[in-house]
Amino acid sequence: MKNICFICGLDRYVFDKNADGFENHIERDHQLWNYVFYMYFLSKKESTDYNGIETEVSKKIESGDISWFPMMKAISIGEQEDQNELADIVV
């Protein structure tokens, strides 16, 4: 967790080189606790009160599907066409 973002899976090097640093990324873009709190929020909310996104995410959580996480994507890197190339840097 010190060198790879738990949420998107990109390496510290990617953010230090292509954005404003790894620390800023995990504090602003992919703050781990926001995801934990959202999952807790969904677990306590009545499923009949879910909106469309909450329904989809809840179904994915129940089935163990993590595709709702922004894997290999980050706002701080921007709209770069080659985010997959950046992901190749991750060892």
C-alpha positions in Angstrom: 0.0 0.0 0.0 3.0 2.3 0.2 3.9 2.0 -3.5 0.7 0.8 -5.2 -2.7 2.4 -5.0 -5.1 -0.1 -3.4 -8.0 1.2 -5.5 -6.6 1.5 -9.0 -3.5 -0.7 -8.8 -1.2 1.9 -10.4 2.4 2.2 -9.1 3.8 5.2 -7.2 6.2 5.8 -10.0 3.4 6.5 -12.4 2.0 9.2 -10.3 5.4 10.7 -9.3 6.3 10.9 -13.0 3.0 11.7 -14.7 0.9 13.6 -12.1 1.4 15.5 -8.9 2.6 12.6 -6.8 1.4 9.4 -5.3 0.5 10.9 -1.9 -1.8 13.4 -3.5 -3.4 10.7 -5.6 -4.3 8.4 -2.6 -5.5 11.4 -0.6 -7.6 13.1 -3.3 -8.5 10.7 -6.1 -8.6 7.2 -4.5 -9.0 7.7 -0.8 -9.4 4.1 0.4 -11.7 5.0 3.3 -14.2 6.6 1.0 -14.7 3.2 -0.7 -15.0 1.5 2.6 -17.5 4.0 3.8 -19.5 3.7 0.6 -19.7 -0.1 0.9 -20.8 0.3 4.6 -23.4 2.9 3.6 -24.8 0.5 1.0 -24.9 -2.4 3.5 -27.0 -0.2 5.9 -29.3 1.4 3.3 -32.6 -0.3 2.5 -32.2 -1.9 -1.0 -35.6 -0.6 -2.0 -34.2 3.0 -1.6 -31.2 2.4 -3.8 -30.7 4.5 -7.0 -29.5 2.8 -10.2 -25.8 3.1 -9.4 -26.2 1.9 -5.8 -28.2 -1.1 -7.1 -25.5 -2.1 -9.5 -22.6 -1.6 -7.1 -24.5 -3.5 -4.4 -25.0 -6.4 -6.7 -21.3 -6.4 -7.7 -20.2 -6.3 -4.0 -22.5 -9.2 -3.2 -21.1 -11.3 -6.0 -17.5 -10.4 -5.2 -17.1 -8.5 -8.5 -14.7 -5.5 -8.1 -15.2 -4.2 -11.6 -16.8 -1.1 -10.1 -13.3 0.0 -8.9 -11.4 2.2 -11.4 -8.8 -0.4 -12.2 -5.7 1.1 -13.9 -7.4 4.5 -14.2 -6.9 7.7 -12.3 -8.2 11.3 -12.8 -4.8 12.8 -11.7 -3.2 11.2 -14.8 -5.8 12.9 -16.9 -7.3 11.8 -20.2 -4.2 10.2 -21.5 -4.8 7.7 -24.3 -2.1 5.4 -23.0 -3.1 4.7 -19.4 -2.6 1.0 -20.3 1.0 1.8 -21.2 1.4 3.4 -17.8 0.1 0.3 -16.2 2.8 -1.7 -18.0 5.3 0.1 -15.9 3.9 -1.6 -12.8 6.1 -4.5 -12.0 
